[in-house]
């Protein structure tokens, strides 16, 4: 018996079994016959779905796998002859404030042309944070009213940290912060006292600090949800350590008087808003010397 005859014989046995089960007096009602085209299409869809899921696994594994870390650093430098800071006359409490050489700090150029008080901060949201930063996550960040000015002039903090506004002067000060995401602050701080403030929401840009009693006093505060921000020091140097490497990151450069668009650095240039994207390699990443022209201010 060949295969065709055997198949026909088997089918007839199946049909006989159905007839016996149903009874000879009742007709046999066959179920719907499968459509081969539909079955083939379903198989293709299942195969495609499985392939897509399998293709996503390496990316998911990479995203959840170990993170490598890199350090970003460089120097901001004022190009050309720096301006001479304008002196400020102490029109209030001169017996105290007049003892200090007060100057306009909106452009501060240090030794060798280093541009101080420039903020470089990460804009990319929800990035992995290196566990090393857990040590400082709950720290106090000090903003002092000292010598009738704010110290420091520019500072950055995290939403998990506490801003401690202190008054080291022998006279009273008022510290006023006009914030966007957080509730604004208007605190009168007597001599020798301090006021802790919780700023639990991220601010997109630095916000100005002022004193209603001494109107020349001013500072800037940046509040971010991650620790990846740096303020350039008196020699213009900045450094952000333990950034996630091997992934695209967007940064922003900010200076209170400047337009930081078009700043050239090793490997790129900022856009009109002072932003740039970079993928860091693990370890050291040097942006080199970033020159800021006088026309930027």
C-alpha positions in Angstrom: 0.0 0.0 0.0 1.5 3.3 -1.0 1.3 6.5 1.1 -1.6 7.9 -0.8 -3.7 4.8 -0.3 -2.7 4.6 3.4 -3.8 8.2 4.0 -7.2 7.5 2.4 -7.6 4.4 4.5 -6.7 6.3 7.7 -9.2 9.0 6.9 -12.0 6.5 6.3 -11.3 4.9 9.7 -11.5 8.4 11.3 -14.8 9.0 9.5 -16.2 5.7 10.6 -15.2 6.4 14.2 -17.1 9.7 14.1 -20.2 8.0 12.6 -20.2 5.4 15.4 -19.7 8.0 18.1 -22.6 10.1 16.7 -25.0 7.2 16.2 -26.2 5.9 12.9 -29.5 7.6 13.2 -28.0 11.1 13.4 -25.9 12.9 10.8 -22.3 13.7 11.5 -21.6 17.5 11.7 -18.0 18.2 10.9 -16.2 21.2 12.5 -14.8 24.1 10.4 -11.9 23.2 8.3 -8.6 25.0 8.9 -7.6 27.6 6.3 -3.9 26.9 5.3 -3.4 30.6 4.3 -4.6 31.9 7.6 -2.4 29.4 9.5 0.6 30.4 7.5 0.0 34.1 8.1 -0.4 33.5 11.9 2.9 31.5 11.9 4.7 34.4 10.1 3.3 36.9 12.6 4.4 34.8 15.6 7.8 34.3 14.1 8.2 38.1 13.4 7.1 38.9 17.0 9.5 36.4 18.4 12.4 37.8 16.4 11.6 41.3 17.4 11.5 40.3 21.1 14.8 38.5 20.7 16.3 41.5 18.9 15.3 43.8 21.8 17.0 41.6 24.4 20.6 42.7 23.7 19.6 46.4 24.0 17.7 45.8 27.2 20.6 43.9 28.6 23.0 46.6 27.6 20.8 49.3 29.2 20.5 47.3 32.4 24.1 46.0 32.4 27.1 47.6 34.2 27.6 51.3 33.6 31.0 52.7 32.8 32.0 56.1 34.0 33.9 59.1 32.6 35.2 62.4 33.8 34.6 65.6 31.8 36.8 68.6 32.3 38.3 71.7 30.7 39.1 75.4 31.1 37.0 78.5 30.3 39.2 81.3 29.3 38.4 85.0 28.5 39.8 85.8 25.1 41.7 89.1 25.0 42.0 91.8 27.6 39.6 91.2 30.5 37.4 94.1 31.7 38.2 95.8 35.0 35.5 95.0 37.6 33.5 98.1 38.4 33.7 99.2 42.0 30.5 99.3 44.1 29.6 102.0 46.6 28.1 100.7 49.8 25.0 102.9 50.0 23.6 101.0 53.0 25.3 100.2 56.3 28.5 101.9 55.1 30.1 101.5 58.5 30.3 97.8 57.9 30.0 97.3 54.1 32.3 100.2 53.3 35.2 98.4 54.8 35.2 95.8 52.0 36.4 96.3 48.4 33.0 95.6 46.7 33.0 95.1 42.9 30.7 94.0 40.2 31.2 90.2 39.9 29.1 89.5 36.8 32.4 88.9 34.8 35.2 87.5 36.9 38.5 86.8 35.2 41.3 85.2 37.2 45.0 84.5 36.8 45.9 83.7 33.2 42.6 84.8 31.8 40.5 82.0 33.5 36.8 82.8 33.4 35.2 82.0 36.8 31.6 81.3 37.7 30.6 79.6 34.4 28.3 76.6 35.0 28.4 73.5 33.0 25.6 71.1 33.8 23.9 68.0 32.4 20.5 68.4 30.7 19.9 64.7 29.9 17.2 63.5 32.3 17.1 60.3 34.4 20.7 59.2 33.8 22.4 56.6 36.0 24.1 58.3 39.0 27.4 56.9 40.3 27.0 55.4 43.8 29.9 57.6 44.9 27.5 60.6 44.9 25.4 58.9 47.7 27.9 60.2 50.1 26.9 63.9 49.4 23.3 63.4 48.5 22.0 64.8 51.8 24.7 67.4 52.4 24.1 71.1 53.3 25.1 73.5 50.6 26.2 76.9 52.1 25.3 80.3 50.8 26.9 82.9 53.1 26.2 86.6 53.4 29.7 87.6 54.1 31.5 91.0 53.8 28.3 92.4 52.3 28.3 90.0 49.4 27.2 86.5 48.7 29.8 83.7 49.0 30.0 81.9 46.7 28.7 84.1 43.8 27.5 81.0 41.8 26.7 77.6 43.3 24.9 74.4 42.3 23.0 71.9 44.4 20.8 68.8 44.2 17.2 68.5 45.1 18.1 66.1 47.8 20.4 68.5 49.5 19.7 71.4 51.9 20.5 75.0 51.0 21.8 76.7 54.2 21.6 80.5 53.9 24.0 81.9 56.5 24.7 85.5 57.7 28.3 85.9 58.9 28.1 89.7 58.9 27.5 91.9 62.1 24.4 93.3 60.4 21.1 91.8 59.2 20.7 90.6 55.6 17.7 89.6 53.5 18.1 86.7 51.0 15.6 86.7 48.2 15.3 83.9 45.6 12.8 84.2 42.8 12.3 80.5 41.7 10.2 78.9 39.1 9.7 75.2 40.0 10.1 75.7 43.7 8.4 78.2 46.0 10.3 81.5 46.1 12.3 82.5 49.2 12.4 85.8 51.0 14.2 85.3 54.3 15.4 87.9 56.8 18.5 86.5 58.4 19.9 88.3 61.5 23.6 88.5 62.2 25.1 85.1 63.1 22.1 83.1 62.2 21.2 80.8 59.3 18.1 79.5 57.5 17.9 76.0 56.0 15.8 75.7 52.8 14.6 72.6 51.0 14.3 72.9 47.2 12.9 69.6 46.1 12.2 70.5 42.4 14.7 70.9 39.6 15.2 74.4 38.1 15.9 74.4 34.4 18.4 77.3 34.7 20.2 79.2 37.4 18.1 81.5 39.5 19.2 84.9 40.9 19.7 85.6 44.6 19.4 89.1 45.9 19.2 91.2 49.1 16.5 93.8 49.5 18.5 95.6 52.2 21.8 95.8 50.2 20.7 96.0 46.5 24.2 95.5 45.1 24.4 92.0 46.5 23.7 89.2 44.0 24.4 85.5 43.4 23.1 82.7 41.3 21.8 79.2 42.3 21.3 76.2 40.1 19.1 73.4 41.5 19.3 70.0 39.7 18.0 66.5 40.4 21.4 64.9 39.7 24.9 65.8 40.8 26.3 66.5 37.3 27.1 70.2 37.4 30.3 72.2 37.9 31.1 75.9 38.5 34.4 77.0 37.0 36.9 78.1 39.7 39.0 81.3 39.7 41.4 79.9 37.1 38.5 78.8 34.8 38.8 75.1 35.4 35.7 72.8 35.7 35.3 69.1 36.2 32.4 66.7 36.5 33.4 63.2 37.6 31.7 59.8 37.3 29.3 60.6 34.4 27.8 57.7 32.6 29.9 56.8 29.5 29.1 55.3 26.2 25.7 57.0 25.8 24.7 60.4 24.3 24.6 63.2 26.8 23.5 66.8 26.5 25.1 69.6 28.4 24.6 73.3 28.8 27.1 76.1 29.4 25.7 79.1 31.3 27.2 82.5 32.4 25.1 85.3 33.9 26.2 87.9 31.4 27.1 85.8 28.5 25.6 84.3 25.3 27.3 80.9 25.4 26.3 79.9 21.9 29.0 79.0 19.4 31.7 78.2 22.0 34.3 75.9 20.4 35.8 73.0 22.3 37.7 69.8 21.4 35.3 67.8 19.3 32.4 70.2 18.9 30.7 73.5 19.4 27.8 74.7 21.5 24.5 75.7 19.8 22.8 79.1 20.1 21.6 78.3 23.6 25.0 77.1 24.9 24.1 73.4 24.6 26.1 70.5 23.1 25.9 66.8 22.9 28.7 64.3 23.5 29.3 60.6 24.1 31.9 60.2 26.8 34.4 57.4 26.7 35.2 55.7 30.0 37.9 57.5 32.0 39.2 61.0 31.1 37.5 63.3 28.6 39.2 66.7 28.1 37.4 69.5 26.4 40.6 71.6 26.4 40.6 75.4 26.6 37.3 76.9 25.7 37.8 80.6 24.7 35.0 83.0 25.4 35.2 86.2 23.3 34.4 89.6 24.8 31.5 89.8 22.2 29.7 87.1 24.1 28.9 89.4 27.0 
